[in-house]
Amino acid sequence: MTPVPGTAVVITGTGVRTSVAEDTESFRTALREGRCGTARCSRTGPGEPAAGAELAAFDLAAALERRSGLSSGLRHSALRAARRAPLGIQVAVVTALEAWESAGLGRDGPPADRIGLVVAGSNLTGSYTESLYPKLRAGRSYVPGRAALHLLDTDHVGVLSQVLNITGEGCTVGGASASGNVGIITGSRLLALRAVDVCLVVGALSELSTLERQALFNLGVIAGGGDGENPAVCAPFDEDGGGTVPGQGCGALVLETRESARRRQVPVLAEIAGYGLALDGNALADPDENGEFRVMSAALRMAGLSPEDVDYVNAHGTGTVLGDRTEAAALRRLFGARPDGPWINATKALTGHCLHAAGVVEAVATVVQMTGGFVHANVHLRRPVDAALRFAGRRAEPAHLAHALSNSFGFGGVGTSVLLSARSG
């Protein structure tokens, strides 16, 4: 099957839940205000990383009740399918329902077999797996049989497809911290191939186990606990950045062909105008300037745009000095040192690093800024790693954003960049 020429892929729905917001509208407000979700981690011990950007206490039934536009049947289906599931799946269901509802799919839509589902993220069950070991030690019969399903990443696909009656193509995709963008690219390709007319892309929440958190801390990726009462923060592109802060978050996008959106008469929020996905040929955690430059350039070529056309970059920007300096070098190589260059910020400064979900969460952040006419603050930036780049300051700025890049880079040399363009009909 080959792509159908001229198939435009657009975004018609968004959903998001992070430490600073429980839906898209509250996310818009949080971004405008520069609200930071970092706090001392609730699960920490001696010698462990002590800062995180965790979700507030989550109650599935209450979260579903707050989605007032849902039919009682859909709400009941969601509660029944997910009430005994791990937190990540419960959050995915509520976040996906927001995107589903905002895209008007609760009212009308294509046949179920023309709707696809892509869940972005892999190795999602570390914390859940860890929680089962006390049951195993207490006696093998105490381990619930249902865990055999919950331990698989595909449980997200099964639950979401059941709740929303999606029977088209579906899968999980992984690319470490680039997983969210890999999911967006995979969904866009399904639409370009006309395998489906609508595709729901969900960036899944990552609940790290104690082992995973400690390994990342020992690798030098996660910031320390901070001083006194002040937790460590994520300070992208700052010379004094001390590492990233893990964030809990989930994002969802409804992608569809422009033809489908017009047929359904639903508003278009933005277009997926281009993307780049490539490997660096590197099994380690160190970033590669050439690879980052290549995927951004590929996204521009696909969109038929030049660097001068880009108004904004939602950077990967994790707060690690090596990673941020490398990305800054790739950005300077692409855009040059221009005072009128694109605005650059990093949503991780507010949400922490949402890991597998980061690409989708940050695509929602990019859409929110494009439709709202602003760039959010990089609240912890004091000493930029490259003063020649146009980094957003410590307050939100009004801005007209017609074209924007959203970058995500993952361990194992997975590089991605997605180019979003403002709605054009």
Buried (B, 14 or more C-beta within 10 A) or exposed (E): EEEEEEBBBBBBBBBBBBBBBBBBEBBBBBBBBBBBBBBBBEEBEEEBBBBBBBBEEBEBEEBBEEBEEBEEEBBEBBBEBBEEBBBBBBBBBBBBBBBBBBBBBBEEBBEEEBBBBBBBBBBBBBBBBBBBEEBEEEEEEEBEEEBEEBBBBEBBBBBBBBBBEBBBBBBBBBBBBBBBBBBBBBBBBBBBBBBBBBBBBBBBBBBBBBEBBBEBBEEEBBBEBBEEEEBBBBBBBBBEBBBBBBBBBBBBBBBBBBBBBEEBEBEBBBBBBBBBBBBBEBEEBEBBBEBBBBBBBBBBEBBEBEBEBBBBBBBBBBBBBBBBBBBBBBBBBBBEEEEEBBBBBBBBBBBBBBBBBBBBBBBBBBBBBBBBEBBBBBBBBEEBBBEBBBBBBEEBEEBEBBBBBBBBBBBBBBBBBBBBBBBEE
